[in-house]
Amino acid sequence: MLNQIKGLHHMTSIASDASENNYFFTQVLGMRRVKKTVNFDVPEVYHLYYGNEHGTPGSVMTYFPFQNAKRGAKGTGEVSETVFSVPVDSLSYWQERLSTFAVQEMSMTEQFGETRLRFANPDGEHFALTEVHNDTREAWTGNGVSQECAIRGFHAAQMRLQDAGAMSELLGFMGYEKVETLGNVTRFSVADGIGANTIDLETLPIVAPSEQGAGSVHHIAFSVQDRSAQQEVRKALLDTGYQVTPVIDRDYFWAIYFRTPGGVLFEVATNEPGFDRDEDSAHLGESLKLPTRHEKLRPFLEKHLQPLND
C-alpha cells in the first residue's frame, strides 16, 4: 500500500463559456482565480484555475472552457459530485446567496452524517457544500464572501461506477481506507491528508456510461509532496500493471496520468512548484501566463481569447 498520496490535488472539468465559468466561480462562489493560462494541447482554449487564497493543493478547480461545447451526458465512469468544505454554521448563508444568484438544482441532503447543500453550475456540473469543523486552510475573501463563510477547499469527491470493486482495490492500494458503507455508497479516506481526504464511490450497475462534454469532470488529481514521491507512486502503479504516462511538466506541478478500471482518468500531481512560480502571490491569476512553447502565440491569443470581464 502506498503512503505518498495525501488526498486530492485538483479537479479539472470542461465548460462551454470562459466568461460564464469565471463569473460563477469568482463572483457566485467567491473563489480566487489563481491562474489564467491556456490548454497545453489546444492553446486557443483557456485553462482557468480557481482556489483558496494561495491555490493550495486540495482547493483548486480547473477548467477547459471550449466555447459552445455540447453538454456531457451523466452516467457511470465519472466523478459525479465535488464537495467543498465551508465553516460550521455557514450553510444558511450559502443557501441564501446561491438563491440570490438563481443557482440551478439546489437541494439540502444528508450523507454520512453530513448535511450537504447541493447545486449545479451553468453547465450542469454537480457540486455540494458541507460544514467541516476545524478546517484551517486559508480562504479567499477578495470576492465578497466573509472569512466566516468562505470556501476552504475540497472535502470530498464522489464517483459513480457500474462496479466499484476494482476501484475500491485501487484506492486501497493508493493508501485510502474504507470508512463506511451506506446503501450503494462507500466512503474511503486517506490518513494524514491535506484536508481533501475523502472519496465516495456510488455503485449503479444498470446505469449507462457517461459521455464527456461541458459539465463533465475531465480528470481527478491526487496530491503528492514532490517529484521523488511521484516517481515512487509511478513505479508502484507500473509494477501493478497500470499504464502510466511519463512525468509531464504542467508549469505549476508535475503530473502523471492513468485510466482506472471504472473509466475515470486519474492524475497524480506534485505540490511543487505552486502557482506563485511566475506571479507574486498578491496578484495570482491576474495576467495571462503562457507555457513557454506557446509564448510566440501571445499576440494572437491576447486578441482572440474571450475577455473574462474582471
Helices and strands as residue ranges (DSSP letters): E 8-15, H 18-23, I 24-28, E 32-38, E 46-51, E 60-65, E 78-86, H 91-100, E 104-111, E 114-120, E 126-131, E 153-161, H 165-173, E 176-182, E 185-190, E 198-203, E 217-224, H 227-240, E 248-249, E 253-259, E 265-273, G 275-277, G 281-283, G 292-297, H 298-304
